[in-house]
Amino acid sequence: MKSFITLLFTCFISASLFAQVTRSANEVVSASDVTTMNLNLDSDNIEIKETKGTRIIIESHITLETISNATLLEFLINSGRYSIENTFNATTHTLDIKRKKNTNVLLVKGEECKESIRYVILVPSSVKFVNTSSATASK
């Protein structure tokens, strides 16, 4: 019984140390005339994959690392904190993709909440060039 209580206490303490919550948000952009795509997502964690079709799919995997409040993260996603804005230039056939809002520091109970975003971008084979401001984006 004593070892069971010790094990239960250890599990409770270790679970409370990993206070983080993760959610995903997806956005779809038509890429029918796009030949070049510029990404300005303010993230060093971008993965680019080739796909069939004529749509660009942007998967945003958002993690709040210092708290474990799924309701707060859902509210932030629904309020547009992680939304993507795209602008298409018909003359150059270039699509610019960037974060919609300027993200202010997220404070929870007076402490800064660390958030990280990992992007997985599915790009059709018709898009010939993908330029990114991230030095660590992988294809």
C-alpha positions in Angstrom: 0.0 0.0 0.0 2.9 2.3 0.9 4.5 1.8 -2.5 1.2 2.4 -4.3 0.8 5.8 -2.6 4.3 6.7 -3.5 3.8 5.7 -7.1 0.5 7.7 -7.2 2.2 10.7 -5.7 5.1 10.5 -8.2 2.7 10.2 -11.2 0.7 13.3 -9.9 3.8 15.4 -9.5 5.2 14.4 -12.9 1.9 15.1 -14.6 1.8 18.6 -13.1 5.3 19.4 -14.4 4.3 18.8 -18.0 1.7 21.6 -18.1 1.1 22.2 -21.8 -1.7 21.9 -24.3 -1.6 21.4 -28.1 -4.2 22.0 -30.8 -4.2 22.2 -34.6 -5.8 24.7 -36.9 -6.0 24.3 -40.7 -6.4 26.8 -43.5 -6.9 26.1 -47.2 -5.8 28.5 -50.0 -6.5 28.1 -53.7 -3.3 27.8 -55.8 -4.7 27.6 -59.3 -2.4 30.3 -60.8 0.4 30.4 -58.2 3.9 29.6 -59.4 5.9 31.2 -56.5 5.0 31.3 -52.8 6.6 33.5 -50.1 6.2 32.5 -46.5 6.6 35.0 -43.7 5.2 33.0 -40.7 7.6 34.1 -38.0 8.5 30.5 -37.1 11.6 28.4 -37.4 9.6 25.2 -37.4 8.2 25.0 -41.0 7.9 21.7 -42.9 6.9 21.9 -46.6 5.5 18.8 -48.3 4.4 18.4 -51.9 0.8 17.3 -52.6 -1.5 16.7 -55.6 -4.3 19.1 -56.4 -4.7 22.8 -56.6 -4.9 23.8 -52.9 -2.3 24.9 -50.4 -3.1 23.4 -47.0 -1.5 25.1 -44.0 -1.6 23.1 -40.8 -0.7 25.1 -37.7 0.2 23.0 -34.6 0.0 25.4 -31.7 1.4 24.5 -28.2 1.1 26.5 -25.0 4.1 25.3 -23.1 3.7 26.8 -19.7 0.0 26.2 -19.0 -2.4 23.4 -19.5 -5.6 25.3 -20.4 -7.3 23.8 -23.5 -10.2 26.3 -23.2 -7.8 29.3 -23.4 -6.0 27.8 -26.5 -9.3 27.2 -28.2 -10.4 30.8 -27.5 -7.1 32.1 -28.9 -7.5 30.0 -32.1 -11.1 31.1 -32.6 -10.3 34.8 -32.0 -7.8 34.7 -34.9 -4.5 34.9 -33.0 -3.0 32.2 -35.3 -4.8 33.1 -38.5 -3.0 33.2 -41.8 -3.4 36.1 -44.4 -2.6 35.6 -48.0 -2.2 38.0 -50.9 -2.0 37.0 -54.5 -0.2 39.1 -57.1 -1.7 38.2 -60.5 1.1 39.8 -62.5 3.9 37.8 -61.0 1.8 34.8 -60.0 3.1 35.1 -56.5 1.3 34.2 -53.3 2.4 35.9 -50.1 1.4 34.1 -46.9 1.9 35.7 -43.4 0.5 35.7 -40.0 -2.7 37.8 -39.8 -2.2 39.5 -36.4 0.8 40.9 -34.7 1.1 38.7 -31.6 1.5 40.5 -28.4 3.0 38.8 -25.4 0.5 36.3 -23.9 0.2 36.8 -20.1 -1.6 34.4 -17.8 -1.9 35.3 -14.2 0.9 37.8 -14.6 3.3 35.4 -16.1 4.4 35.1 -19.8 3.0 32.1 -21.5 5.4 30.5 -23.9 3.7 29.5 -27.2 5.2 27.6 -30.1 3.8 27.0 -33.6 4.9 24.3 -36.0 3.7 24.6 -39.5 3.2 21.8 -42.0 2.4 23.3 -45.5 1.1 21.0 -48.2 2.0 22.6 -51.6 0.8 21.5 -55.0 3.4 20.5 -57.5 2.3 23.4 -59.8 4.0 25.8 -57.3 7.6 25.9 -58.6 9.3 28.0 -55.9 8.7 28.4 -52.2 10.6 31.2 -50.4 10.7 31.3 -46.7 12.2 33.7 -44.2 13.0 30.7 -41.9 16.5 29.3 -42.1 15.4 25.9 -40.8 12.4 25.2 -43.0 12.6 21.8 -44.5 11.1 20.4 -47.7 
